[in-house]
Amino acid sequence: MSLIRGKAFVLGNDVDTDQIIPARHLVYNLDDPKERKFYGQFALSGVPIHQSGLPNGNLPFVEPGNELSCFSIVVGGRNFGCGSSREHAPVALQMAGVRVVIAESYARIFYRNAVDGGYFIPYECRVSLPQEIRTNEDLEIDTDANLLRDLSTKKEFPLSPLGDVSAIVAAGGIFEYAKKHNMLGR
């Protein structure tokens, strides 16, 4: 059994790529690991404060001056990652320390960018989790059972299996999968 534990950061519906990483921060080279890491500090910095899932609505995803967030699990509603096809959005989440995003649904390009790049596990859940989970709650994901546990409330939620992309996710992305299966020509 593979368990992932972390704190939740809860968002609403239609979180777009410009909220995930605002265009004004697209100044670093994605292909340079030394520069790529800087995207983490700006992850979710474009999300309106009222969507943070907290009653007081003033908790940043990444504290000023940090590159990593204390939240490793992002919970969203419908149409997560809509907007442009920029790969910077899933990269920013990964660089901020996100291991899993759980949403009711995804914009397909964002979903495939997350899977193909091996940036984090993009789970779907048929339950509207932003109505059930609050920011700062402790979560546990059982990747073998496709189950989310809210350790704060003791509630459990079934996650949709990853299906055909599970092998790509497990390999760490499409290129790692292709290497593992000798699919790259020489």
Number of C-alpha atoms within 10 A of each C-alpha: 6 9 12 14 18 20 21 26 28 27 28 21 19 18 24 21 26 22 20 23 27 18 14 8 15 14 11 15 14 17 8 9 10 10 12 17 19 21 26 26 23 27 33 25 18 16 21 13 15 14 17 21 23 16 11 9 13 13 16 15 24 20 13 11 7 13 18 24 22 17 21 23 29 21 25 28 24 22 19 26 28 21 16 13 15 17 17 25 28 29 26 25 29 22 21 26 21 27 19 22 21 23 28 21 20 23 19 14 16 25 19 19 20 24 24 20 19 23 22 23 21 22 21 22 22 14 14 16 20 21 11 12 21 22 22 18 16 20 22 18 22 16 17 10 14 17 17 22 17 20 15 12 13 9 12 14 16 16 21 15 16 17 7 8 16 14 14 19 22 14 17 18 22 20 16 19 19 14 12 11 9 10 11 11 6 4
